[in-house]
């Protein structure tokens, strides 16, 4: 079988769905770790709450951006 014929017969839809699911799971784990670390840091030093909270929000935005990018790439791969 040639490579072109093999690529036409193989469906990538299940792999795209798995990729999108893994991206969402990874984002959830990352956000959970960021939130837990921020809460622990705020409990240790309450006077740094504003700085810690703004840093955590920026990190959450980065994690969400990477997850969204991964989902879009996996959906394009269909």
GURO-503323 format. One record per atom (N, C-alpha, C): x, y, z; atom name; residue number from 0. Coordinates in Angstrom, 2 decimals. Layout:
BEGIN
{{X, Y, Z}, CA, NUM} ...
//
This chain:
BEGIN
{{0.83, -1.19, 0.00}, N, 0} {{0.00, 0.00, 0.00}, CA, 0} {{0.87, 1.25, 0.00}, C, 0} {{0.53, 2.16, -0.83}, N, 1} {{1.31, 3.39, -0.85}, CA, 1} {{0.87, 4.28, 0.31}, C, 1} {{1.73, 5.22, 0.65}, N, 2} {{1.46, 6.11, 1.77}, CA, 2} {{0.23, 6.98, 1.51}, C, 2} {{0.06, 7.44, 0.29}, N, 3} {{-1.09, 8.28, -0.04}, CA, 3} {{-2.40, 7.51, 0.12}, C, 3} {{-2.42, 6.25, -0.31}, N, 4} {{-3.62, 5.44, -0.18}, CA, 4} {{-3.91, 5.15, 1.29}, C, 4} {{-2.85, 4.92, 2.06}, N, 5} {{-3.02, 4.67, 3.49}, CA, 5} {{-3.58, 5.89, 4.19}, C, 5} {{-3.11, 7.08, 3.83}, N, 6} {{-3.60, 8.30, 4.45}, CA, 6} {{-5.06, 8.57, 4.09}, C, 6} {{-5.48, 8.15, 2.91}, N, 7} {{-6.87, 8.35, 2.52}, CA, 7} {{-7.80, 7.38, 3.25}, C, 7} {{-7.31, 6.21, 3.61}, N, 8} {{-8.17, 5.21, 4.23}, CA, 8} {{-8.22, 5.33, 5.75}, C, 8} {{-7.22, 5.95, 6.36}, N, 9} {{-7.17, 6.07, 7.82}, CA, 9} {{-7.96, 7.31, 8.24}, C, 9} {{-8.82, 7.14, 9.23}, N, 10} {{-9.59, 8.26, 9.76}, CA, 10} {{-8.89, 8.80, 11.00}, C, 10} {{-8.67, 10.11, 11.02}, N, 11} {{-8.01, 10.73, 12.16}, CA, 11} {{-8.99, 11.33, 13.16}, C, 11} {{-10.27, 11.15, 12.96}, N, 12} {{-11.28, 11.74, 13.83}, CA, 12} {{-11.16, 11.25, 15.27}, C, 12} {{-10.98, 9.95, 15.53}, N, 13} {{-10.84, 9.53, 16.93}, CA, 13} {{-9.60, 10.12, 17.60}, C, 13} {{-8.51, 10.24, 16.84}, N, 14} {{-7.30, 10.81, 17.42}, CA, 14} {{-7.47, 12.29, 17.72}, C, 14} {{-8.23, 12.99, 16.89}, N, 15} {{-8.50, 14.41, 17.14}, CA, 15} {{-9.35, 14.58, 18.39}, C, 15} {{-10.31, 13.69, 18.58}, N, 16} {{-11.15, 13.76, 19.79}, CA, 16} {{-10.33, 13.46, 21.04}, C, 16} {{-9.44, 12.50, 20.94}, N, 17} {{-8.57, 12.17, 22.07}, CA, 17} {{-7.66, 13.36, 22.39}, C, 17} {{-7.12, 13.99, 21.35}, N, 18} {{-6.26, 15.16, 21.56}, CA, 18} {{-6.99, 16.30, 22.22}, C, 18} {{-8.22, 16.56, 21.79}, N, 19} {{-9.01, 17.63, 22.39}, CA, 19} {{-9.33, 17.32, 23.86}, C, 19} {{-9.65, 16.06, 24.12}, N, 20} {{-9.93, 15.66, 25.50}, CA, 20} {{-8.71, 15.77, 26.40}, C, 20} {{-7.56, 15.35, 25.90}, N, 21} {{-6.33, 15.46, 26.69}, CA, 21} {{-5.95, 16.91, 26.94}, C, 21} {{-6.20, 17.77, 25.97}, N, 22} {{-5.92, 19.19, 26.17}, CA, 22} {{-6.80, 19.77, 27.27}, C, 22} {{-8.06, 19.38, 27.29}, N, 23} {{-8.98, 19.88, 28.32}, CA, 23} {{-8.60, 19.33, 29.70}, C, 23} {{-8.23, 18.07, 29.75}, N, 24} {{-7.81, 17.48, 31.03}, CA, 24} {{-6.54, 18.14, 31.54}, C, 24} {{-5.59, 18.35, 30.63}, N, 25} {{-4.34, 19.00, 31.03}, CA, 25} {{-4.56, 20.41, 31.53}, C, 25} {{-5.47, 21.14, 30.89}, N, 26} {{-5.78, 22.49, 31.34}, CA, 26} {{-6.42, 22.47, 32.72}, C, 26} {{-7.31, 21.52, 32.95}, N, 27} {{-7.93, 21.40, 34.26}, CA, 27} {{-6.93, 21.11, 35.36}, C, 27} {{-6.00, 20.23, 35.08}, N, 28} {{-4.96, 19.91, 36.07}, CA, 28} {{-4.08, 21.13, 36.32}, C, 28} {{-3.69, 21.82, 35.25}, N, 29} {{-2.85, 23.00, 35.40}, CA, 29} {{-3.53, 24.11, 36.19}, C, 29} {{-4.80, 24.36, 35.91}, N, 30} {{-5.54, 25.39, 36.63}, CA, 30} {{-5.71, 25.00, 38.10}, C, 30} {{-5.94, 23.73, 38.34}, N, 31} {{-6.05, 23.27, 39.73}, CA, 31} {{-4.77, 23.47, 40.52}, C, 31} {{-3.64, 23.17, 39.89}, N, 32} {{-2.36, 23.36, 40.57}, CA, 32} {{-2.06, 24.83, 40.82}, C, 32} {{-2.37, 25.68, 39.83}, N, 33} {{-2.15, 27.11, 40.00}, CA, 33} {{-3.02, 27.65, 41.13}, C, 33} {{-4.29, 27.25, 41.15}, N, 34} {{-5.20, 27.71, 42.19}, CA, 34} {{-4.78, 27.24, 43.57}, C, 34} {{-4.36, 25.99, 43.68}, N, 35} {{-3.94, 25.46, 44.98}, CA, 35} {{-2.69, 26.18, 45.48}, C, 35} {{-1.74, 26.41, 44.58}, N, 36} {{-0.51, 27.10, 44.98}, CA, 36} {{-0.80, 28.55, 45.38}, C, 36} {{-1.70, 29.21, 44.66}, N, 37} {{-2.04, 30.59, 44.99}, CA, 37} {{-2.74, 30.67, 46.35}, C, 37} {{-3.65, 29.75, 46.61}, N, 38} {{-4.35, 29.75, 47.91}, CA, 38} {{-3.37, 29.48, 49.06}, C, 38} {{-2.45, 28.56, 48.85}, N, 39} {{-1.46, 28.26, 49.89}, CA, 39} {{-0.55, 29.46, 50.14}, C, 39} {{-0.14, 30.13, 49.06}, N, 40} {{0.72, 31.29, 49.21}, CA, 40} {{-0.02, 32.43, 49.91}, C, 40} {{-1.30, 32.62, 49.59}, N, 41} {{-2.08, 33.67, 50.24}, CA, 41} {{-2.32, 33.35, 51.72}, C, 41} {{-2.44, 32.07, 52.04}, N, 42} {{-2.61, 31.70, 53.44}, CA, 42} {{-1.33, 31.95, 54.23}, C, 42} {{-0.19, 31.78, 53.60}, N, 43} {{1.09, 32.01, 54.29}, CA, 43} {{1.39, 33.50, 54.43}, C, 43} {{1.08, 34.29, 53.39}, N, 44} {{1.37, 35.72, 53.43}, CA, 44} {{0.14, 36.49, 52.94}, C, 44} {{-0.79, 36.77, 53.83}, N, 45} {{-2.03, 37.46, 53.41}, CA, 45} {{-1.78, 38.86, 52.84}, C, 45} {{-0.71, 39.51, 53.24}, N, 46} {{-0.45, 40.86, 52.75}, CA, 46} {{-0.05, 40.88, 51.27}, C, 46} {{0.31, 39.74, 50.69}, N, 47} {{0.69, 39.65, 49.29}, CA, 47} {{-0.47, 39.19, 48.40}, C, 47} {{-1.69, 39.23, 48.91}, N, 48} {{-2.83, 38.68, 48.19}, CA, 48} {{-3.01, 39.30, 46.81}, C, 48} {{-2.94, 40.61, 46.70}, N, 49} {{-3.17, 41.28, 45.42}, CA, 49} {{-2.15, 40.88, 44.37}, C, 49} {{-0.89, 40.84, 44.77}, N, 50} {{0.17, 40.48, 43.83}, CA, 50} {{0.05, 39.01, 43.42}, C, 50} {{-0.24, 38.14, 44.38}, N, 51} {{-0.38, 36.72, 44.08}, CA, 51} {{-1.60, 36.46, 43.20}, C, 51} {{-2.68, 37.16, 43.48}, N, 52} {{-3.90, 36.96, 42.71}, CA, 52} {{-3.72, 37.39, 41.26}, C, 52} {{-3.06, 38.53, 41.05}, N, 53} {{-2.85, 38.98, 39.67}, CA, 53} {{-1.90, 38.04, 38.93}, C, 53} {{-0.88, 37.54, 39.61}, N, 54} {{0.03, 36.57, 38.97}, CA, 54} {{-0.70, 35.28, 38.62}, C, 54} {{-1.56, 34.83, 39.50}, N, 55} {{-2.32, 33.60, 39.25}, CA, 55} {{-3.27, 33.78, 38.07}, C, 55} {{-3.88, 34.94, 37.94}, N, 56} {{-4.79, 35.18, 36.82}, CA, 56} {{-4.04, 35.19, 35.49}, C, 56} {{-2.85, 35.76, 35.47}, N, 57} {{-2.04, 35.76, 34.26}, CA, 57} {{-1.66, 34.33, 33.89}, C, 57} {{-1.25, 33.54, 34.88}, N, 58} {{-0.89, 32.15, 34.62}, CA, 58} {{-2.10, 31.34, 34.14}, C, 58} {{-3.26, 31.59, 34.71}, N, 59} {{-4.47, 30.91, 34.26}, CA, 59} {{-4.78, 31.24, 32.80}, C, 59} {{-4.56, 32.48, 32.42}, N, 60} {{-4.80, 32.88, 31.03}, CA, 60} {{-3.85, 32.14, 30.09}, C, 60} {{-2.59, 31.98, 30.50}, N, 61} {{-1.64, 31.25, 29.67}, CA, 61} {{-2.04, 29.79, 29.51}, C, 61} {{-2.47, 29.16, 30.60}, N, 62} {{-2.87, 27.75, 30.53}, CA, 62} {{-4.09, 27.60, 29.63}, C, 62} {{-5.05, 28.50, 29.77}, N, 63} {{-6.25, 28.44, 28.93}, CA, 63} {{-5.91, 28.67, 27.46}, C, 63} {{-4.96, 29.56, 27.18}, N, 64} {{-4.57, 29.82, 25.80}, CA, 64} {{-3.93, 28.59, 25.17}, C, 64} {{-3.07, 27.93, 25.91}, N, 65} {{-2.42, 26.72, 25.39}, CA, 65} {{-3.46, 25.62, 25.16}, C, 65} {{-4.40, 25.48, 26.09}, N, 66} {{-5.44, 24.47, 25.94}, CA, 66} {{-6.33, 24.77, 24.74}, C, 66} {{-6.70, 26.03, 24.56}, N, 67} {{-7.52, 26.40, 23.42}, CA, 67} {{-6.77, 26.15, 22.11}, C, 67} {{-5.50, 26.48, 22.08}, N, 68} {{-4.69, 26.23, 20.90}, CA, 68} {{-4.64, 24.74, 20.59}, C, 68} {{-4.47, 23.91, 21.60}, N, 69} {{-4.42, 22.46, 21.40}, CA, 69} {{-5.74, 21.92, 20.88}, C, 69} {{-6.85, 22.43, 21.41}, N, 70} {{-8.17, 21.98, 20.94}, CA, 70} {{-8.38, 22.38, 19.48}, C, 70} {{-8.01, 23.60, 19.15}, N, 71} {{-8.18, 24.06, 17.76}, CA, 71} {{-7.32, 23.23, 16.81}, C, 71} {{-6.08, 22.96, 17.20}, N, 72} {{-5.20, 22.16, 16.34}, CA, 72} {{-5.76, 20.74, 16.17}, C, 72} {{-6.28, 20.16, 17.24}, N, 73} {{-6.83, 18.80, 17.13}, CA, 73} {{-8.10, 18.78, 16.28}, C, 73} {{-8.88, 19.86, 16.31}, N, 74} {{-10.07, 19.90, 15.47}, CA, 74} {{-9.71, 20.17, 14.00}, C, 74} {{-8.66, 20.90, 13.76}, N, 75} {{-8.21, 21.11, 12.39}, CA, 75} {{-7.68, 19.81, 11.81}, C, 75} {{-7.13, 18.96, 12.64}, N, 76} {{-6.54, 17.70, 12.18}, CA, 76} {{-7.60, 16.73, 11.67}, C, 76} {{-8.86, 17.00, 11.94}, N, 77} {{-9.94, 16.12, 11.45}, CA, 77} {{-9.83, 16.08, 10.00}, C, 77} 
//
